[in-house]
């Protein structure tokens, strides 16, 4: 096995590369995945996609937290002022 971790690559992609190169496996042909430009680019692309998903999940969590805080502040304001929700014109949340 090579020190380069190929577990992050899709098995379908590796098998397709092997099929196109007419070899049973990358290891059998003594091919280091780092030397195949398409596999190297796939690795970088998958990392970028994973980072994008992670950032979006984090951002979504922050938006939900902000919404929860807004609802909490709204209910606190309404309870302290003695107003009903219909008495004040807030953006409906």
N, C-alpha and C positions, 0 to 999 in steps of 0.2 A: 504494500500500500504506500501511497505517496503521502508526505506530510500535509499536503493541501487537502482540506476537507471538501469532498465532493458531495457530502450528504445534503447540502443545501440545494443542489441542482435537482431539477425534476428528472425522475427516472425515465420518463418518456423522451426527454430531450437527449439524455445520454444514450439511450437505446437507438434513437433516430440517428445520432451522429455515428454510432458504431455501425448501424445498418448502411448508411451512406458510404462509410469508409470500408465497408465489407470486412469488418473485424469482429470477433466475438465480444471483446470488451476493451476498454481503454488500457487496463492493466496488462492484458494479454499482448497488446501491441507496444507496451512500454511507453505509453503516451501520458505525459503529465498534463492534467487539465489546464494548468496555467499557460501552457504553450499553444493552446487552441484559442484563437482570438474570440470566436463565438461563445465559448464557454466562459471565458474571462469576462466578456461583456454581459453575459447572462448573470453572472455572479454580482456584478456591480448594479445591474438593473434590479435584481431581486432585493438587494440591500436598500436601494433607493425606494422601492415600493414599500418595503417593510417599515422604513423610517417614515414615509408619508402616512401610512396607516396608523403608526404609533402616535405621530403628531396630531393627526385628526381625532383619534380616540381621546387623547389628552385634551384637545381643544373642546370636544363635545362634552367631556366631563366638566370642564370649567364653565361652559355655558349652562349646563344643568345646575351646577352649584350657584351660579349667579342668579338664575331663575328662582331657585329655592330661596335664596336670600331676599330677592325682590318680593316674593310672595309673603315671606315672613315679616319683612318691614311693612308691607302694605297692611297685613292683618294687625300688626302692632299699632300702626298709625290709626287704623279704624277703631280699634278697641280703646285707645287712649283718648281719641277725640270724641267718641260717642256717636260718630256718624255711621250711617249705613253706606253700603257700597254704592247705592244709587244716588246718594247725596253729593258725592264728589265725582268729578269726571276724570278718572284715571284711564289710561290705556288698558283695555281688558286683557288680562293675562291669563 
